[in-house]
Amino acid sequence: RHHPPRLAAAAPSKPPSAAVVIGSCLSLSIVSGSFYAWSMLLPSLQASLGVARAPLSAVFSLATVCFTAGTSLGALAVDKISPSKAILLIASVSAVGLLLAAAAATPGSPVCGLPLLALGWAAGFGSMSGLSYSVNAKISTSNLFAGRNGVVTGLLVAGRAAAPVVATPLVLRGLEAGGAAAALRTL
């Protein structure tokens, strides 16, 4: 009688090192901190969407509300799912949100501009930027960093502060290459 070969059991995975966790969270801080690059996008968004500044300010206001909701609900979410799954969720939804915002900002695009921009930038990227702040705070105060919580928290908050240094040249290159749509795809 023939028996199919047995698959070897997967070796139990060990938790990631503190350096890997800090690197992942720091990257997340820098990317989500680019949320504040919005002001650099305004002139190009006005031109590509053919709207005044007020409707675009409303989009950023909505994004700020979504950011706050993401931050507030983030601690609860991390308690329900692992930090690595939360980071994957944040990265995925942020990327989709930025791509939707880029599609909305593409001149001559057949998609509806301002509503899609609000969906992508505010609901997608804004809420995940807030969630990332909360996730980083939760991770930095975890037992993994016992005795170093203050240093790790400071480092991750500094990552957010470093976002303009990293994002500004990228956004400027994107704006020069193809306006707000290209800049949003670059983020």
Residue pairs with C-beta under 8 A, 6 or more apart in sequence:
15 144
16 24
16 84
18 144
18 145
21 83
21 139
21 144
22 152
22 155
22 156
24 87
25 87
25 135
25 136
25 139
25 140
25 156
25 159
26 155
26 156
26 159
27 159
28 87
28 90
28 91
28 132
28 135
28 136
28 159
29 132
29 133
29 136
29 156
29 157
29 158
29 159
29 160
29 162
29 163
30 159
30 160
30 162
30 163
30 166
30 167
31 91
31 94
31 132
31 163
31 187
32 90
32 94
32 128
32 129
32 132
32 133
32 160
32 163
33 129
33 159
33 160
33 161
33 162
33 163
33 164
33 167
34 163
34 164
34 166
34 167
34 170
34 171
34 187
35 63
35 67
35 125
35 126
35 129
35 163
36 163
36 164
37 163
37 164
37 167
37 168
37 171
37 183
37 187
38 60
38 63
38 121
40 168
40 171
40 172
40 175
40 183
41 105
41 171
41 175
41 180
41 183
41 184
42 53
42 56
44 105
44 175
44 179
44 180
44 183
45 51
45 56
45 105
45 117
45 180
46 52
46 53
46 56
47 107
47 179
48 105
48 106
48 107
48 113
48 179
48 180
48 181
49 56
49 104
49 105
49 113
49 114
49 117
51 113
51 114
55 114
58 118
59 114
59 117
59 118
59 121
59 122
60 121
60 122
62 118
62 122
62 123
62 126
63 118
63 121
63 122
63 125
63 126
64 126
65 122
65 126
66 122
66 123
66 126
66 127
66 130
67 126
67 127
67 129
67 130
68 130
69 127
69 130
70 126
70 127
70 128
70 129
70 130
70 131
70 132
70 133
70 134
71 130
71 131
71 133
71 134
72 130
72 134
73 131
73 134
74 86
74 130
74 131
74 132
74 133
74 134
74 135
74 137
74 138
75 134
75 137
75 138
77 86
77 131
77 134
77 135
78 86
78 134
78 135
78 138
78 139
81 89
83 135
83 138
83 139
83 142
86 131
86 135
87 132
87 135
89 128
89 131
90 128
90 131
90 132
90 135
93 124
93 127
93 128
94 124
94 125
94 128
94 129
94 132
96 120
96 124
97 119
97 120
97 121
97 123
97 124
97 125
97 126
97 128
98 120
98 121
98 124
98 125
98 184
98 185
98 187
99 120
99 184
99 185
100 116
100 117
100 119
100 120
100 124
101 116
101 117
101 120
101 121
101 124
101 125
101 184
102 120
102 180
102 181
102 182
102 184
102 185
103 109
103 111
103 116
103 120
103 181
104 111
104 112
104 113
104 114
104 115
104 116
104 117
104 120
105 113
105 117
105 179
105 180
105 181
105 184
106 181
107 179
107 181
120 184
121 184
133 160
136 156
136 157
136 159
137 153
137 156
139 145
139 156
140 149
140 152
140 153
140 155
140 156
141 149
141 153
145 151
145 152
167 187
170 183
170 186
170 187
171 183
171 186
171 187
172 183
173 183
173 186
174 180
174 182
174 183
174 184
174 185
174 186
174 187
175 182
175 183
